[in-house]
C-alpha cells in the first residue's frame, strides 16, 4: 500500500496549517484523517494537529468495542470529531 499526501499553503498564507494522519501498512486499523488549517489564524497549525491526534486516539481506543456494522463505524467517526 502506498499513500501520498499533498497540501498547499496557497497564495495568501506564509504557513501551511493543515495536518493529516495515515496508517502504516502493517497497522491493524487503516485510518486516514485530514484536518484543514484555520485560514491563517494564530495557532491554526496547532488546532489542526490536535484535531487529528484527538480523532485518531479516540477511534483507536474505541474501535475494538465498536460493533463492525456500518452505522456503528460512522457513529465512532462522528463521535471522534465531536
mmCIF file of the N, C-alpha and C atoms, coordinates in Angstrom:
data_MODEL
# 
_entry.id   MODEL 
# 
loop_
_atom_site.group_PDB 
_atom_site.id 
_atom_site.type_symbol 
_atom_site.label_atom_id 
_atom_site.label_alt_id 
_atom_site.label_comp_id 
_atom_site.label_asym_id 
_atom_site.label_entity_id 
_atom_site.label_seq_id 
_atom_site.pdbx_PDB_ins_code 
_atom_site.Cartn_x 
_atom_site.Cartn_y 
_atom_site.Cartn_z 
_atom_site.occupancy 
_atom_site.B_iso_or_equiv 
_atom_site.pdbx_formal_charge 
_atom_site.auth_seq_id 
_atom_site.auth_comp_id 
_atom_site.auth_asym_id 
_atom_site.auth_atom_id 
_atom_site.pdbx_PDB_model_num 
ATOM 1   N N  . UNK A 1 1  ? 0.861   -1.169 0.000  1.00 0.00 ? 1  UNK A N  1 
ATOM 2   C CA . UNK A 1 1  ? 0.000   0.000  0.000  1.00 0.00 ? 1  UNK A CA 1 
ATOM 3   C C  . UNK A 1 1  ? 0.904   1.228  0.000  1.00 0.00 ? 1  UNK A C  1 
ATOM 4   N N  . UNK A 1 2  ? 0.600   2.153  -0.844 1.00 0.00 ? 2  UNK A N  1 
ATOM 5   C CA . UNK A 1 2  ? 1.372   3.385  -0.910 1.00 0.00 ? 2  UNK A CA 1 
ATOM 6   C C  . UNK A 1 2  ? 0.413   4.559  -0.742 1.00 0.00 ? 2  UNK A C  1 
ATOM 7   N N  . UNK A 1 3  ? 0.750   5.455  0.155  1.00 0.00 ? 3  UNK A N  1 
ATOM 8   C CA . UNK A 1 3  ? -0.069  6.616  0.437  1.00 0.00 ? 3  UNK A CA 1 
ATOM 9   C C  . UNK A 1 3  ? 0.706   7.867  0.058  1.00 0.00 ? 3  UNK A C  1 
ATOM 10  N N  . UNK A 1 4  ? 0.064   8.745  -0.641 1.00 0.00 ? 4  UNK A N  1 
ATOM 11  C CA . UNK A 1 4  ? 0.662   10.033 -0.970 1.00 0.00 ? 4  UNK A CA 1 
ATOM 12  C C  . UNK A 1 4  ? -0.254  11.132 -0.453 1.00 0.00 ? 4  UNK A C  1 
ATOM 13  N N  . UNK A 1 5  ? 0.338   12.189 0.037  1.00 0.00 ? 5  UNK A N  1 
ATOM 14  C CA . UNK A 1 5  ? -0.444  13.319 0.522  1.00 0.00 ? 5  UNK A CA 1 
ATOM 15  C C  . UNK A 1 5  ? 0.217   14.601 0.043  1.00 0.00 ? 5  UNK A C  1 
ATOM 16  N N  . UNK A 1 6  ? -0.603  15.566 -0.275 1.00 0.00 ? 6  UNK A N  1 
ATOM 17  C CA . UNK A 1 6  ? -0.075  16.850 -0.705 1.00 0.00 ? 6  UNK A CA 1 
ATOM 18  C C  . UNK A 1 6  ? -0.966  17.940 -0.129 1.00 0.00 ? 6  UNK A C  1 
ATOM 19  N N  . UNK A 1 7  ? -0.323  18.976 0.335  1.00 0.00 ? 7  UNK A N  1 
ATOM 20  C CA . UNK A 1 7  ? -1.049  20.113 0.879  1.00 0.00 ? 7  UNK A CA 1 
ATOM 21  C C  . UNK A 1 7  ? -0.369  21.369 0.365  1.00 0.00 ? 7  UNK A C  1 
ATOM 22  N N  . UNK A 1 8  ? -1.136  22.411 0.202  1.00 0.00 ? 8  UNK A N  1 
ATOM 23  C CA . UNK A 1 8  ? -0.613  23.644 -0.378 1.00 0.00 ? 8  UNK A CA 1 
ATOM 24  C C  . UNK A 1 8  ? -1.026  24.822 0.505  1.00 0.00 ? 8  UNK A C  1 
ATOM 25  N N  . UNK A 1 9  ? -0.100  25.710 0.780  1.00 0.00 ? 9  UNK A N  1 
ATOM 26  C CA . UNK A 1 9  ? -0.427  26.862 1.620  1.00 0.00 ? 9  UNK A CA 1 
ATOM 27  C C  . UNK A 1 9  ? -1.215  27.918 0.864  1.00 0.00 ? 9  UNK A C  1 
ATOM 28  N N  . UNK A 1 10 ? -1.252  27.805 -0.440 1.00 0.00 ? 10 UNK A N  1 
ATOM 29  C CA . UNK A 1 10 ? -1.965  28.801 -1.234 1.00 0.00 ? 10 UNK A CA 1 
ATOM 30  C C  . UNK A 1 10 ? -1.121  30.049 -1.416 1.00 0.00 ? 10 UNK A C  1 
ATOM 31  N N  . UNK A 1 11 ? -1.745  31.086 -1.924 1.00 0.00 ? 11 UNK A N  1 
ATOM 32  C CA . UNK A 1 11 ? -1.020  32.318 -2.242 1.00 0.00 ? 11 UNK A CA 1 
ATOM 33  C C  . UNK A 1 11 ? -1.090  33.369 -1.139 1.00 0.00 ? 11 UNK A C  1 
ATOM 34  N N  . UNK A 1 12 ? -2.028  33.218 -0.211 1.00 0.00 ? 12 UNK A N  1 
ATOM 35  C CA . UNK A 1 12 ? -2.235  34.256 0.792  1.00 0.00 ? 12 UNK A CA 1 
ATOM 36  C C  . UNK A 1 12 ? -1.569  33.961 2.132  1.00 0.00 ? 12 UNK A C  1 
ATOM 37  N N  . UNK A 1 13 ? -1.066  32.753 2.335  1.00 0.00 ? 13 UNK A N  1 
ATOM 38  C CA . UNK A 1 13 ? -0.521  32.360 3.641  1.00 0.00 ? 13 UNK A CA 1 
ATOM 39  C C  . UNK A 1 13 ? 0.987   32.180 3.586  1.00 0.00 ? 13 UNK A C  1 
ATOM 40  N N  . UNK A 1 14 ? 1.603   32.296 4.760  1.00 0.00 ? 14 UNK A N  1 
ATOM 41  C CA . UNK A 1 14 ? 3.042   32.053 4.869  1.00 0.00 ? 14 UNK A CA 1 
ATOM 42  C C  . UNK A 1 14 ? 3.345   30.705 5.506  1.00 0.00 ? 14 UNK A C  1 
ATOM 43  N N  . UNK A 1 15 ? 2.316   30.061 6.063  1.00 0.00 ? 15 UNK A N  1 
ATOM 44  C CA . UNK A 1 15 ? 2.499   28.791 6.751  1.00 0.00 ? 15 UNK A CA 1 
ATOM 45  C C  . UNK A 1 15 ? 1.354   27.851 6.395  1.00 0.00 ? 15 UNK A C  1 
ATOM 46  N N  . UNK A 1 16 ? 1.693   26.593 6.192  1.00 0.00 ? 16 UNK A N  1 
ATOM 47  C CA . UNK A 1 16 ? 0.671   25.582 5.964  1.00 0.00 ? 16 UNK A CA 1 
ATOM 48  C C  . UNK A 1 16 ? 0.156   25.101 7.316  1.00 0.00 ? 16 UNK A C  1 
ATOM 49  N N  . UNK A 1 17 ? -1.132  25.242 7.555  1.00 0.00 ? 17 UNK A N  1 
ATOM 50  C CA . UNK A 1 17 ? -1.708  24.859 8.840  1.00 0.00 ? 17 UNK A CA 1 
ATOM 51  C C  . UNK A 1 17 ? -2.464  23.534 8.789  1.00 0.00 ? 17 UNK A C  1 
ATOM 52  N N  . UNK A 1 18 ? -2.398  22.834 7.670  1.00 0.00 ? 18 UNK A N  1 
ATOM 53  C CA . UNK A 1 18 ? -3.088  21.553 7.538  1.00 0.00 ? 18 UNK A CA 1 
ATOM 54  C C  . UNK A 1 18 ? -2.322  20.460 8.278  1.00 0.00 ? 18 UNK A C  1 
ATOM 55  N N  . UNK A 1 19 ? -3.062  19.436 8.732  1.00 0.00 ? 19 UNK A N  1 
ATOM 56  C CA . UNK A 1 19 ? -2.452  18.274 9.386  1.00 0.00 ? 19 UNK A CA 1 
ATOM 57  C C  . UNK A 1 19 ? -3.134  17.022 8.867  1.00 0.00 ? 19 UNK A C  1 
ATOM 58  N N  . UNK A 1 20 ? -2.394  15.912 8.864  1.00 0.00 ? 20 UNK A N  1 
ATOM 59  C CA . UNK A 1 20 ? -3.007  14.649 8.456  1.00 0.00 ? 20 UNK A CA 1 
ATOM 60  C C  . UNK A 1 20 ? -2.347  13.484 9.163  1.00 0.00 ? 20 UNK A C  1 
ATOM 61  N N  . UNK A 1 21 ? -3.053  12.366 9.150  1.00 0.00 ? 21 UNK A N  1 
ATOM 62  C CA . UNK A 1 21 ? -2.531  11.104 9.666  1.00 0.00 ? 21 UNK A CA 1 
ATOM 63  C C  . UNK A 1 21 ? -2.899  10.015 8.667  1.00 0.00 ? 21 UNK A C  1 
ATOM 64  N N  . UNK A 1 22 ? -1.963  9.128  8.385  1.00 0.00 ? 22 UNK A N  1 
ATOM 65  C CA . UNK A 1 22 ? -2.212  7.961  7.549  1.00 0.00 ? 22 UNK A CA 1 
ATOM 66  C C  . UNK A 1 22 ? -1.611  6.744  8.234  1.00 0.00 ? 22 UNK A C  1 
ATOM 67  N N  . UNK A 1 23 ? -2.408  5.705  8.382  1.00 0.00 ? 23 UNK A N  1 
ATOM 68  C CA . UNK A 1 23 ? -1.925  4.470  8.998  1.00 0.00 ? 23 UNK A CA 1 
ATOM 69  C C  . UNK A 1 23 ? -0.759  3.897  8.213  1.00 0.00 ? 23 UNK A C  1 
ATOM 70  N N  . UNK A 1 24 ? 0.036   3.128  8.910  1.00 0.00 ? 24 UNK A N  1 
ATOM 71  C CA . UNK A 1 24 ? 1.117   2.398  8.252  1.00 0.00 ? 24 UNK A CA 1 
ATOM 72  C C  . UNK A 1 24 ? 0.552   1.106  7.650  1.00 0.00 ? 24 UNK A C  1 
ATOM 73  N N  . UNK A 1 25 ? 1.279   0.559  6.725  1.00 0.00 ? 25 UNK A N  1 
ATOM 74  C CA . UNK A 1 25 ? 0.803   -0.625 6.005  1.00 0.00 ? 25 UNK A CA 1 
ATOM 75  C C  . UNK A 1 25 ? 0.478   -1.794 6.934  1.00 0.00 ? 25 UNK A C  1 
ATOM 76  N N  . UNK A 1 26 ? 1.256   -1.966 7.986  1.00 0.00 ? 26 UNK A N  1 
ATOM 77  C CA . UNK A 1 26 ? 1.038   -3.102 8.877  1.00 0.00 ? 26 UNK A CA 1 
ATOM 78  C C  . UNK A 1 26 ? 0.118   -2.788 10.062 1.00 0.00 ? 26 UNK A C  1 
ATOM 79  N N  . UNK A 1 27 ? -0.444  -1.592 10.127 1.00 0.00 ? 27 UNK A N  1 
ATOM 80  C CA . UNK A 1 27 ? -1.385  -1.258 11.196 1.00 0.00 ? 27 UNK A CA 1 
ATOM 81  C C  . UNK A 1 27 ? -2.663  -2.073 11.042 1.00 0.00 ? 27 UNK A C  1 
ATOM 82  N N  . UNK A 1 28 ? -3.195  -2.533 12.158 1.00 0.00 ? 28 UNK A N  1 
ATOM 83  C CA . UNK A 1 28 ? -4.421  -3.333 12.138 1.00 0.00 ? 28 UNK A CA 1 
ATOM 84  C C  . UNK A 1 28 ? -5.605  -2.525 11.600 1.00 0.00 ? 28 UNK A C  1 
ATOM 85  N N  . UNK A 1 29 ? -5.715  -1.282 12.012 1.00 0.00 ? 29 UNK A N  1 
ATOM 86  C CA . UNK A 1 29 ? -6.808  -0.409 11.587 1.00 0.00 ? 29 UNK A CA 1 
ATOM 87  C C  . UNK A 1 29 ? -6.266  0.569  10.559 1.00 0.00 ? 29 UNK A C  1 
ATOM 88  N N  . UNK A 1 30 ? -6.885  0.599  9.409  1.00 0.00 ? 30 UNK A N  1 
ATOM 89  C CA . UNK A 1 30 ? -6.481  1.542  8.357  1.00 0.00 ? 30 UNK A CA 1 
ATOM 90  C C  . UNK A 1 30 ? -7.259  2.835  8.575  1.00 0.00 ? 30 UNK A C  1 
ATOM 91  N N  . UNK A 1 31 ? -6.530  3.892  8.869  1.00 0.00 ? 31 UNK A N  1 
ATOM 92  C CA . UNK A 1 31 ? -7.147  5.151  9.255  1.00 0.00 ? 31 UNK A CA 1 
ATOM 93  C C  . UNK A 1 31 ? -6.463  6.297  8.528  1.00 0.00 ? 31 UNK A C  1 
ATOM 94  N N  . UNK A 1 32 ? -7.263  7.172  7.949  1.00 0.00 ? 32 UNK A N  1 
ATOM 95  C CA . UNK A 1 32 ? -6.756  8.333  7.226  1.00 0.00 ? 32 UNK A CA 1 
ATOM 96  C C  . UNK A 1 32 ? -7.554  9.548  7.668  1.00 0.00 ? 32 UNK A C  1 
ATOM 97  N N  . UNK A 1 33 ? -6.872  10.540 8.217  1.00 0.00 ? 33 UNK A N  1 
ATOM 98  C CA . UNK A 1 33 ? -7.538  11.717 8.780  1.00 0.00 ? 33 UNK A CA 1 
ATOM 99  C C  . UNK A 1 33 ? -6.870  12.967 8.224  1.00 0.00 ? 33 UNK A C  1 
ATOM 100 N N  . UNK A 1 34 ? -7.690  13.941 7.879  1.00 0.00 ? 34 UNK A N  1 
ATOM 101 C CA . UNK A 1 34 ? -7.199  15.226 7.384  1.00 0.00 ? 34 UNK A CA 1 
ATOM 102 C C  . UNK A 1 34 ? -7.915  16.336 8.136  1.00 0.00 ? 34 UNK A C  1 
ATOM 103 N N  . UNK A 1 35 ? -7.158  17.309 8.618  1.00 0.00 ? 35 UNK A N  1 
ATOM 104 C CA . UNK A 1 35 ? -7.748  18.494 9.239  1.00 0.00 ? 35 UNK A CA 1 
ATOM 105 C C  . UNK A 1 35 ? -7.221  19.720 8.515  1.00 0.00 ? 35 UNK A C  1 
ATOM 106 N N  . UNK A 1 36 ? -8.124  20.489 7.969  1.00 0.00 ? 36 UNK A N  1 
ATOM 107 C CA . UNK A 1 36 ? -7.762  21.716 7.275  1.00 0.00 ? 36 UNK A CA 1 
ATOM 108 C C  . UNK A 1 36 ? -7.353  22.760 8.310  1.00 0.00 ? 36 UNK A C  1 
ATOM 109 N N  . UNK A 1 37 ? -6.401  23.598 7.966  1.00 0.00 ? 37 UNK A N  1 
ATOM 110 C CA . UNK A 1 37 ? -5.967  24.666 8.866  1.00 0.00 ? 37 UNK A CA 1 
ATOM 111 C C  . UNK A 1 37 ? -7.061  25.704 9.062  1.00 0.00 ? 37 UNK A C  1 
ATOM 112 N N  . UNK A 1 38 ? -6.743  26.738 9.794  1.00 0.00 ? 38 UNK A N  1 
ATOM 113 C CA . UNK A 1 38 ? -7.752  27.734 10.169 1.00 0.00 ? 38 UNK A CA 1 
ATOM 114 C C  . UNK A 1 38 ? -7.577  29.054 9.425  1.00 0.00 ? 38 UNK A C  1 
ATOM 115 N N  . UNK A 1 39 ? -7.140  29.002 8.203  1.00 0.00 ? 39 UNK A N  1 
ATOM 116 C CA . UNK A 1 39 ? -7.089  30.207 7.378  1.00 0.00 ? 39 UNK A CA 1 
ATOM 117 C C  . UNK A 1 39 ? -6.164  31.291 7.874  1.00 0.00 ? 39 UNK A C  1 
ATOM 118 N N  . UNK A 1 40 ? -5.044  30.921 8.441  1.00 0.00 ? 40 UNK A N  1 
ATOM 119 C CA . UNK A 1 40 ? -4.061  31.903 8.856  1.00 0.00 ? 40 UNK A CA 1 
ATOM 120 C C  . UNK A 1 40 ? -4.216  32.411 10.280 1.00 0.00 ? 40 UNK A C  1 
ATOM 121 N N  . UNK A 1 41 ? -5.207  31.927 11.027 1.00 0.00 ? 41 UNK A N  1 
ATOM 122 C CA . UNK A 1 41 ? -5.354  32.355 12.416 1.00 0.00 ? 41 UNK A CA 1 
ATOM 123 C C  . UNK A 1 41 ? -4.164  31.872 13.238 1.00 0.00 ? 41 UNK A C  1 
ATOM 124 N N  . UNK A 1 42 ? -3.778  32.625 14.233 1.00 0.00 ? 42 UNK A N  1 
ATOM 125 C CA . UNK A 1 42 ? -2.684  32.240 15.117 1.00 0.00 ? 42 UNK A CA 1 
ATOM 126 C C  . UNK A 1 42 ? -2.998  30.894 15.760 1.00 0.00 ? 42 UNK A C  1 
ATOM 127 N N  . UNK A 1 43 ? -2.056  29.979 15.674 1.00 0.00 ? 43 UNK A N  1 
ATOM 128 C CA . UNK A 1 43 ? -2.229  28.657 16.282 1.00 0.00 ? 43 UNK A CA 1 
ATOM 129 C C  . UNK A 1 43 ? -3.043  27.694 15.439 1.00 0.00 ? 43 UNK A C  1 
ATOM 130 N N  . UNK A 1 44 ? -3.350  28.055 14.204 1.00 0.00 ? 44 UNK A N  1 
ATOM 131 C CA . UNK A 1 44 ? -4.142  27.175 13.352 1.00 0.00 ? 44 UNK A CA 1 
ATOM 132 C C  . UNK A 1 44 ? -3.489  25.833 13.117 1.00 0.00 ? 44 UNK A C  1 
ATOM 133 N N  . UNK A 1 45 ? -2.164  25.817 13.021 1.00 0.00 ? 45 UNK A N  1 
ATOM 134 C CA . UNK A 1 45 ? -1.450  24.556 12.820 1.00 0.00 ? 45 UNK A CA 1 
ATOM 135 C C  . UNK A 1 45 ? -1.538  23.680 14.064 1.00 0.00 ? 45 UNK A C  1 
ATOM 136 N N  . UNK A 1 46 ? -1.608  24.304 15.235 1.00 0.00 ? 46 UNK A N  1 
ATOM 137 C CA . UNK A 1 46 ? -1.773  23.547 16.485 1.00 0.00 ? 46 UNK A CA 1 
ATOM 138 C C  . UNK A 1 46 ? -3.185  22.972 16.551 1.00 0.00 ? 46 UNK A C  1 
ATOM 139 N N  . UNK A 1 47 ? -4.170  23.762 16.196 1.00 0.00 ? 47 UNK A N  1 
ATOM 140 C CA . UNK A 1 47 ? -5.563  23.312 16.222 1.00 0.00 ? 47 UNK A CA 1 
ATOM 141 C C  . UNK A 1 47 ? -5.768  22.113 15.292 1.00 0.00 ? 47 UNK A C  1 
ATOM 142 N N  . UNK A 1 48 ? -5.236  22.186 14.078 1.00 0.00 ? 48 UNK A N  1 
ATOM 143 C CA . UNK A 1 48 ? -5.440  21.070 13.154 1.00 0.00 ? 48 UNK A CA 1 
ATOM 144 C C  . UNK A 1 48 ? -4.681  19.830 13.622 1.00 0.00 ? 48 UNK A C  1 
ATOM 145 N N  . UNK A 1 49 ? -3.508  20.015 14.194 1.00 0.00 ? 49 UNK A N  1 
ATOM 146 C CA . UNK A 1 49 ? -2.728  18.894 14.708 1.00 0.00 ? 49 UNK A CA 1 
ATOM 147 C C  . UNK A 1 49 ? -3.426  18.219 15.889 1.00 0.00 ? 49 UNK A C  1 
ATOM 148 N N  . UNK A 1 50 ? -3.971  19.009 16.792 1.00 0.00 ? 50 UNK A N  1 
ATOM 149 C CA . UNK A 1 50 ? -4.698  18.465 17.945 1.00 0.00 ? 50 UNK A CA 1 
ATOM 150 C C  . UNK A 1 50 ? -5.965  17.745 17.476 1.00 0.00 ? 50 UNK A C  1 
ATOM 151 N N  . UNK A 1 51 ? -6.642  18.285 16.485 1.00 0.00 ? 51 UNK A N  1 
ATOM 152 C CA . UNK A 1 51 ? -7.852  17.650 15.953 1.00 0.00 ? 51 UNK A CA 1 
ATOM 153 C C  . UNK A 1 51 ? -7.529  16.271 15.384 1.00 0.00 ? 51 UNK A C  1 
ATOM 154 N N  . UNK A 1 52 ? -6.462  16.181 14.603 1.00 0.00 ? 52 UNK A N  1 
ATOM 155 C CA . UNK A 1 52 ? -6.062  14.896 14.016 1.00 0.00 ? 52 UNK A CA 1 
ATOM 156 C C  . UNK A 1 52 ? -5.671  13.917 15.120 1.00 0.00 ? 52 UNK A C  1 
ATOM 157 N N  . UNK A 1 53 ? -4.848  14.352 16.052 1.00 0.00 ? 53 UNK A N  1 
ATOM 158 C CA . UNK A 1 53 ? -4.382  13.497 17.136 1.00 0.00 ? 53 UNK A CA 1 
ATOM 159 C C  . UNK A 1 53 ? -5.546  13.002 17.997 1.00 0.00 ? 53 UNK A C  1 
ATOM 160 N N  . UNK A 1 54 ? -6.469  13.896 18.322 1.00 0.00 ? 54 UNK A N  1 
ATOM 161 C CA . UNK A 1 54 ? -7.612  13.533 19.162 1.00 0.00 ? 54 UNK A CA 1 
ATOM 162 C C  . UNK A 1 54 ? -8.527  12.531 18.466 1.00 0.00 ? 54 UNK A C  1 
ATOM 163 N N  . UNK A 1 55 ? -8.846  12.776 17.202 1.00 0.00 ? 55 UNK A N  1 
ATOM 164 C CA . UNK A 1 55 ? -9.705  11.852 16.455 1.00 0.00 ? 55 UNK A CA 1 
ATOM 165 C C  . UNK A 1 55 ? -9.033  10.490 16.318 1.00 0.00 ? 55 UNK A C  1 
ATOM 166 N N  . UNK A 1 56 ? -7.759  10.489 15.996 1.00 0.00 ? 56 UNK A N  1 
ATOM 167 C CA . UNK A 1 56 ? -7.007  9.238  15.855 1.00 0.00 ? 56 UNK A CA 1 
ATOM 168 C C  . UNK A 1 56 ? -7.054  8.433  17.146 1.00 0.00 ? 56 UNK A C  1 
ATOM 169 N N  . UNK A 1 57 ? -6.736  9.052  18.256 1.00 0.00 ? 57 UNK A N  1 
ATOM 170 C CA . UNK A 1 57 ? -6.729  8.349  19.542 1.00 0.00 ? 57 UNK A CA 1 
ATOM 171 C C  . UNK A 1 57 ? -8.115  7.850  19.932 1.00 0.00 ? 57 UNK A C  1 
ATOM 172 N N  . UNK A 1 58 ? -9.132  8.658  19.701 1.00 0.00 ? 58 UNK A N  1 
ATOM 173 C CA . UNK A 1 58 ? -10.498 8.246  20.047 1.00 0.00 ? 58 UNK A CA 1 
ATOM 174 C C  . UNK A 1 58 ? -10.889 7.001  19.258 1.00 0.00 ? 58 UNK A C  1 
ATOM 175 N N  . UNK A 1 59 ? -10.642 7.026  17.965 1.00 0.00 ? 59 UNK A N  1 
ATOM 176 C CA . UNK A 1 59 ? -11.008 5.880  17.128 1.00 0.00 ? 59 UNK A CA 1 
ATOM 177 C C  . UNK A 1 59 ? -10.220 4.639  17.530 1.00 0.00 ? 59 UNK A C  1 
ATOM 178 N N  . UNK A 1 60 ? -8.918  4.770  17.681 1.00 0.00 ? 60 UNK A N  1 
ATOM 179 C CA . UNK A 1 60 ? -8.090  3.611  18.024 1.00 0.00 ? 60 UNK A CA 1 
ATOM 180 C C  . UNK A 1 60 ? -8.444  3.042  19.396 1.00 0.00 ? 60 UNK A C  1 
ATOM 181 N N  . UNK A 1 61 ? -8.801  3.907  20.339 1.00 0.00 ? 61 UNK A N  1 
ATOM 182 C CA . UNK A 1 61 ? -9.130  3.443  21.687 1.00 0.00 ? 61 UNK A CA 1 
ATOM 183 C C  . UNK A 1 61 ? -10.524 2.839  21.800 1.00 0.00 ? 61 UNK A C  1 
ATOM 184 N N  . UNK A 1 62 ? -11.406 3.112  20.841 1.00 0.00 ? 62 UNK A N  1 
ATOM 185 C CA . UNK A 1 62 ? -12.788 2.630  20.927 1.00 0.00 ? 62 UNK A CA 1 
ATOM 186 C C  . UNK A 1 62 ? -13.169 1.643  19.826 1.00 0.00 ? 62 UNK A C  1 
ATOM 187 N N  . UNK A 1 63 ? -12.269 1.364  18.912 1.00 0.00 ? 63 UNK A N  1 
ATOM 188 C CA . UNK A 1 63 ? -12.598 0.531  17.754 1.00 0.00 ? 63 UNK A CA 1 
ATOM 189 C C  . UNK A 1 63 ? -12.954 -0.901 18.140 1.00 0.00 ? 63 UNK A C  1 
ATOM 190 N N  . UNK A 1 64 ? -12.191 -1.504 19.026 1.00 0.00 ? 64 UNK A N  1 
ATOM 191 C CA . UNK A 1 64 ? -12.417 -2.918 19.375 1.00 0.00 ? 64 UNK A CA 1 
ATOM 192 C C  . UNK A 1 64 ? -13.788 -3.153 19.992 1.00 0.00 ? 64 UNK A C  1 
ATOM 193 N N  . UNK A 1 65 ? -14.290 -2.188 20.771 1.00 0.00 ? 65 UNK A N  1 
ATOM 194 C CA . UNK A 1 65 ? -15.591 -2.342 21.422 1.00 0.00 ? 65 UNK A CA 1 
ATOM 195 C C  . UNK A 1 65 ? -16.756 -1.952 20.514 1.00 0.00 ? 65 UNK A C  1 
ATOM 196 N N  . UNK A 1 66 ? -16.445 -1.363 19.376 1.00 0.00 ? 66 UNK A N  1 
ATOM 197 C CA . UNK A 1 66 ? -17.488 -0.892 18.467 1.00 0.00 ? 66 UNK A CA 1 
ATOM 198 C C  . UNK A 1 66 ? -17.942 -2.034 17.564 1.00 0.00 ? 66 UNK A C  1 
ATOM 199 N N  . UNK A 1 67 ? -19.267 -2.289 17.489 1.00 0.00 ? 67 UNK A N  1 
ATOM 200 C CA . UNK A 1 67 ? -19.748 -3.292 16.535 1.00 0.00 ? 67 UNK A CA 1 
ATOM 201 C C  . UNK A 1 67 ? -19.311 -2.914 15.118 1.00 0.00 ? 67 UNK A C  1 
ATOM 202 N N  . UNK A 1 68 ? -19.032 -3.899 14.306 1.00 0.00 ? 68 UNK A N  1 
ATOM 203 C CA . UNK A 1 68 ? -18.485 -3.645 12.967 1.00 0.00 ? 68 UNK A CA 1 
ATOM 204 C C  . UNK A 1 68 ? -19.578 -3.494 11.910 1.00 0.00 ? 68 UNK A C  1 
ATOM 205 N N  . UNK A 1 69 ? -20.647 -2.841 12.282 1.00 0.00 ? 69 UNK A N  1 
ATOM 206 C CA . UNK A 1 69 ? -21.718 -2.502 11.350 1.00 0.00 ? 69 UNK A CA 1 
ATOM 207 C C  . UNK A 1 69 ? -21.485 -1.077 10.853 1.00 0.00 ? 69 UNK A C  1 
ATOM 208 N N  . UNK A 1 70 ? -21.934 -0.797 9.647  1.00 0.00 ? 70 UNK A N  1 
ATOM 209 C CA . UNK A 1 70 ? -21.691 0.500  9.004  1.00 0.00 ? 70 UNK A CA 1 
ATOM 210 C C  . UNK A 1 70 ? -22.089 1.679  9.890  1.00 0.00 ? 70 UNK A C  1 
ATOM 211 N N  . UNK A 1 71 ? -23.302 1.660  10.412 1.00 0.00 ? 71 UNK A N  1 
ATOM 212 C CA . UNK A 1 71 ? -23.791 2.786  11.223 1.00 0.00 ? 71 UNK A CA 1 
ATOM 213 C C  . UNK A 1 71 ? -22.993 2.960  12.507 1.00 0.00 ? 71 UNK A C  1 
ATOM 214 N N  . UNK A 1 72 ? -22.538 1.866  13.090 1.00 0.00 ? 72 UNK A N  1 
ATOM 215 C CA . UNK A 1 72 ? -21.730 1.947  14.310 1.00 0.00 ? 72 UNK A CA 1 
ATOM 216 C C  . UNK A 1 72 ? -20.352 2.553  14.020 1.00 0.00 ? 72 UNK A C  1 
ATOM 217 N N  . UNK A 1 73 ? -19.766 2.190  12.890 1.00 0.00 ? 73 UNK A N  1 
ATOM 218 C CA . UNK A 1 73 ? -18.476 2.758  12.499 1.00 0.00 ? 73 UNK A CA 1 
ATOM 219 C C  . UNK A 1 73 ? -18.635 4.248  12.189 1.00 0.00 ? 73 UNK A C  1 
ATOM 220 N N  . UNK A 1 74 ? -19.703 4.602  11.491 1.00 0.00 ? 74 UNK A N  1 
ATOM 221 C CA . UNK A 1 74 ? -19.953 6.020  11.201 1.00 0.00 ? 74 UNK A CA 1 
ATOM 222 C C  . UNK A 1 74 ? -20.147 6.824  12.483 1.00 0.00 ? 74 UNK A C  1 
ATOM 223 N N  . UNK A 1 75 ? -20.832 6.240  13.470 1.00 0.00 ? 75 UNK A N  1 
ATOM 224 C CA . UNK A 1 75 ? -21.010 6.924  14.757 1.00 0.00 ? 75 UNK A CA 1 
ATOM 225 C C  . UNK A 1 75 ? -19.680 7.086  15.466 1.00 0.00 ? 75 UNK A C  1 
ATOM 226 N N  . UNK A 1 76 ? -18.829 6.074  15.411 1.00 0.00 ? 76 UNK A N  1 
ATOM 227 C CA . UNK A 1 76 ? -17.499 6.159  16.021 1.00 0.00 ? 76 UNK A CA 1 
ATOM 228 C C  . UNK A 1 76 ? -16.718 7.316  15.401 1.00 0.00 ? 76 UNK A C  1 
ATOM 229 N N  . UNK A 1 77 ? -16.758 7.434  14.089 1.00 0.00 ? 77 UNK A N  1 
ATOM 230 C CA . UNK A 1 77 ? -16.051 8.518  13.404 1.00 0.00 ? 77 UNK A CA 1 
ATOM 231 C C  . UNK A 1 77 ? -16.645 9.866  13.801 1.00 0.00 ? 77 UNK A C  1 
ATOM 232 N N  . UNK A 1 78 ? -17.965 9.942  13.785 1.00 0.00 ? 78 UNK A N  1 
ATOM 233 C CA . UNK A 1 78 ? -18.637 11.193 14.163 1.00 0.00 ? 78 UNK A CA 1 
ATOM 234 C C  . UNK A 1 78 ? -18.303 11.596 15.607 1.00 0.00 ? 78 UNK A C  1 
ATOM 235 N N  . UNK A 1 79 ? -18.339 10.620 16.501 1.00 0.00 ? 79 UNK A N  1 
ATOM 236 C CA . UNK A 1 79 ? -18.009 10.904 17.908 1.00 0.00 ? 79 UNK A CA 1 
ATOM 237 C C  . UNK A 1 79 ? -16.571 11.358 18.056 1.00 0.00 ? 79 UNK A C  1 
ATOM 238 N N  . UNK A 1 80 ? -15.669 10.836 17.237 1.00 0.00 ? 80 UNK A N  1 
ATOM 239 C CA . UNK A 1 80 ? -14.260 11.232 17.334 1.00 0.00 ? 80 UNK A CA 1 
ATOM 240 C C  . UNK A 1 80 ? -14.066 12.691 16.945 1.00 0.00 ? 80 UNK A C  1 
ATOM 241 N N  . UNK A 1 81 ? -14.910 13.177 16.069 1.00 0.00 ? 81 UNK A N  1 
ATOM 242 C CA . UNK A 1 81 ? -14.825 14.562 15.643 1.00 0.00 ? 81 UNK A CA 1 
ATOM 243 C C  . UNK A 1 81 ? -15.420 15.500 16.687 1.00 0.00 ? 81 UNK A C  1 
ATOM 244 N N  . UNK A 1 82 ? -16.487 15.057 17.304 1.00 0.00 ? 82 UNK A N  1 
ATOM 245 C CA . UNK A 1 82 ? -17.122 15.874 18.339 1.00 0.00 ? 82 UNK A CA 1 
ATOM 246 C C  . UNK A 1 82 ? -16.224 16.021 19.532 1.00 0.00 ? 82 UNK A C  1 
# 
